Amino acid sequence: MGTRLYPATADIETLETLAHVPHGTARRHTELLELENQLTEIEYNRRLHSQPELLAFDDFRRYGWGKFYPQEPIGDAIGDEARPYLELFDLTPVEINLVIATGGIYWY
């Protein structure tokens, strides 16, 4: 069983940047989520999958950067404590510094 890593920020612009989607995607994603109960599952998925940036943002919110398999349990990491975990993933130095500056990481 792996551990998923997520950025520990609620800042929408930071999340959009880390998810590699255009600014404004989070707002459109929220609007679609608000319609989820009014749409059939097929229609909801069609709308989500018809816009690659919405799907990318949705995947990032659900799965973070993906799974890794730590040798020992980790706690939430802030500041430079997060750097070794972030370096396990394909993040640029700019993205790593952004995560560190905006709250670090959490795992699930």
C-alpha positions, 0 to 999 in steps of 0.5 A, a space after each residue: 500500500 503506497 502513500 499519496 503526497 499532496 500540497 498542503 495549500 488551499 491557494 487556488 492559483 498555487 494548486 492550478 500552477 502545480 497541476 499544470 492547468 490554466 488559471 481559472 480551471 479551479 473555478 470551472 471545476 468547482 462549477 462542475 462539481 456543484 452540478 454533479 448531483 443534478 447530472 447523470 454520472 455519464 453526463 458528468 463524466 462526459 463534461 469532465 473528460 471533454 476538457 483536458 484541463 478539468 480532468 488534469 485538475 480533478 486528477 491532481 486534487 484526487 491523487 496528488 503527485 501520486 504514490 510512493 512507498 516510504 521506508 517508515 511512516 512520515 508526518 506532514 512536512 513543512 519547509 525544507 522538511 518536505 524537499 526530500 519527498 518532493 524530489 521523489 516526483 518529477 517536479 521542477 525546482 521552482 515547483 518544489 520551492 513553491 510548495 515549500 513556500 505555500 505550506 509544505 505537504 501532507 500525505 494520505 
